[in-house]
Amino acid sequence: MNAQELYELAMKHIYGDGVPEDNELAFRLLTQAHDMGHIEATYNLGICYHYGFGIGIDLAKAYELYLESANGGYGKGMELVGRFYNRGIYVERDRKQAEYWLQKAMNSSDPDAVDEAKREIDFDSTI
């Protein structure tokens, strides 16, 4: 299987789309696709570590994978790196870094990343 096929199969297992829902299998498939350089797999592997899907929660690893996807040009990765900085999740809260990454997400071609980044830029983490 190529990276795209592995990624697509992983996502089917995450959502139970025509196959049994299986987060552990999805995690293994995403890892393989990530190792082959698939940027969306890298981002979604970050999601697995962030929320504990198929693996234990590891915010350091989630951040590392989000940053890798962001540096690879993936808008949703940019938005989540910005959110981590904006809210002080795993990393030290840094509004300048947050705005940098959120602005990059808003300039991306991903409409979901744009919308989420716009909402996040207005988030007041002191509430």
TAFEN-V979248 format. One record per residue. RES is the residue in one small letter. D_CENTER is the distance of its C-alpha to the mean C-alpha in Angstrom with 2 decimals. Layout:
RES:D_CENTER ; RES:D_CENTER
//
This chain:
m:22.84 ; n:20.87 ; a:17.10 ; q:16.75 ; e:18.95 ; l:17.12 ; y:13.78 ; e:15.82 ; l:17.64 ; a:14.68 ; m:13.45 ; k:17.13 ; h:17.34 ; i:14.45 ; y:16.35 ; g:19.81 ; d:20.46 ; g:23.82 ; v:23.10 ; p:23.01 ; e:19.86 ; d:18.96 ; n:15.73 ; e:17.30 ; l:18.16 ; a:14.80 ; f:13.32 ; r:16.16 ; l:15.72 ; l:12.04 ; t:13.35 ; q:16.18 ; a:14.34 ; h:12.14 ; d:15.55 ; m:16.93 ; g:14.62 ; h:12.55 ; i:9.67 ; e:8.00 ; a:8.72 ; t:7.22 ; y:3.59 ; n:5.16 ; l:7.05 ; g:4.87 ; i:5.09 ; c:8.59 ; y:9.39 ; h:8.40 ; y:10.60 ; g:12.86 ; f:12.64 ; g:15.03 ; i:14.96 ; g:15.78 ; i:13.59 ; d:12.98 ; l:11.37 ; a:12.56 ; k:10.85 ; a:7.42 ; y:8.26 ; e:9.70 ; l:7.01 ; y:4.78 ; l:8.41 ; e:9.36 ; s:7.26 ; a:8.53 ; n:11.85 ; g:11.86 ; g:11.98 ; y:8.83 ; g:9.24 ; k:6.15 ; g:4.80 ; m:8.36 ; e:8.46 ; l:6.32 ; v:8.37 ; g:11.21 ; r:10.89 ; f:11.02 ; y:14.06 ; n:15.51 ; r:15.70 ; g:16.29 ; i:13.60 ; y:14.29 ; v:15.42 ; e:18.63 ; r:18.52 ; d:19.12 ; r:19.65 ; k:20.36 ; q:17.07 ; a:15.30 ; e:17.45 ; y:16.94 ; w:13.16 ; l:13.57 ; q:16.50 ; k:14.74 ; a:12.24 ; m:15.49 ; n:17.08 ; s:14.59 ; s:15.77 ; d:13.07 ; p:15.01 ; d:12.33 ; a:10.53 ; v:14.14 ; d:15.13 ; e:12.47 ; a:13.13 ; k:16.81 ; r:16.72 ; e:14.96 ; i:17.45 ; d:20.20 ; f:18.89 ; d:21.51 ; s:20.25 ; t:23.93 ; i:24.56
//
